[in-house]
């Protein structure tokens, strides 16, 4: 059955907040100049990234510039998302997936074991 959006078949797109957390996964129709989300409960905001997985394993990344909710007669409620293209990134890397580290003993381990040793020294008064 074909719905009102004949742009493309629906596909899963990850929504990544500017802080890097995955806000959710939405079913969306990509129309080249607009992304249509037929779920009125979707949480997509300006400056979020929408990422769709490509057959080569990379993510095609779109930065949300505007979201508009439509509840007009003749069409089901939906969002239309305006965006700017942000290129391709390895899956779950780059773009909004940024890690900031601060502090004297700060460290990050991603899919690895922490074998580090902390040595702190300072002036004693």
KATABEL-V950138 format. One record per helix or strand of 2 or more residues. SS is the DSSP state (@ for helix, = for strand). FROM is the first residue (numbers start at 1). TO is the last residue. Records with the same first field share a line. If there is no record, write none. Layout:
BEGIN
SS=FROM-TO ; FROM-TO
END
This chain:
BEGIN
==11-16 ; 22-30 ; 35-37 ; 49-53 ; 58-70 ; 78-90
END
